[in-house]
Amino acid sequence: MRTRSRRSVAGYVAVVVGTLAATLTATVTATAPAADAVVAGTPAGPAPWAVQITTFHNIPGTPCTGVVVAPRWVATAAHCGPADPRAYTLGFGNYGALPTGLAHTASAGTPTSVGGFGSLDTGSLGRHSPVAAYHAPAGDVMLLKLRHPAPSPSVKRAAADPAPGSILRFHGFGSIAPGPTAPRSTELRTGLTRLETMAPRGGSWIGNNHTIEGGYGFGDSGGPIFHGDLLVGLHSGSDAGRRQLNGTLPGRYESIPAQNGWIDWMIAHR
């Protein structure tokens, strides 16, 4: 009786395992992104800490992505523009994820400086300019100081770089397809990348990574890169010439742990 019981249990387990495997395979197949989704990444969903950075007044600069690192501070890439606060228009949160979309945000005719940011519920993508912009002494990092506390929480910064081989998640408001003429996304997009090496560069440290789901595009510069829920880097550049057929490509990000000392000093003294 014991032998029969064991065989029955073994048969039952085999059926269950086979069923689970078939279900998992079907699930993975059903949720695998299409080729164009891999290039552009996937919708990030709610991300109140995300900052969409654009320019106005014909001041040099480029559309970029940023992240709230303290109540009055946004971090982005230094190559996104000059140290001139008039160069930047900031929009907080991922408004593509809101049911109302961009319908209730401030219009393009809003004055360059406003008294407050509004709220995440009504939208605050209007022309909100920082009061100062500071380039880091070393590395491709810039801090934008806000006139008022951001209408969103600050992210947590990592104290140490992740180990090579770590899988990281990146975000950006960049192009929805390869090429400089592709339209930028009004919705925050996200993808996955694998850290290959950490290397010194210009007095700071960069993370050499290769995307494994989604690819960087124009406008993703300065976008946050997370290891778990900790901010480990800001996107600095990518090698578009080595983009793969599935849209993935090599990239470089500026190490946040390497910049923490300067960031903390700026928050305390500026």
Secondary structure as UniProt FT lines:
FT   HELIX           2..31
FT   HELIX           35..40
FT   STRAND          42..43
FT   TURN            48..49
FT   STRAND          50..54
FT   TURN            57..58
FT   STRAND          64..70
FT   TURN            71..72
FT   STRAND          73..76
FT   HELIX           78..80
FT   HELIX           85..87
FT   STRAND          89..92
FT   HELIX           95..97
FT   TURN            99..104
FT   TURN            108..109
FT   TURN            120..122
FT   STRAND          132..135
FT   STRAND          142..145
FT   STRAND          156..157
FT   TURN            164..165
FT   STRAND          167..172
FT   TURN            180..181
FT   STRAND          189..201
FT   TURN            202..203
FT   STRAND          204..213
FT   TURN            218..219
FT   TURN            221..222
FT   STRAND          224..227
FT   TURN            228..229
FT   STRAND          230..238
FT   HELIX           240..242
FT   TURN            245..246
FT   STRAND          250..255
FT   HELIX           256..269
//
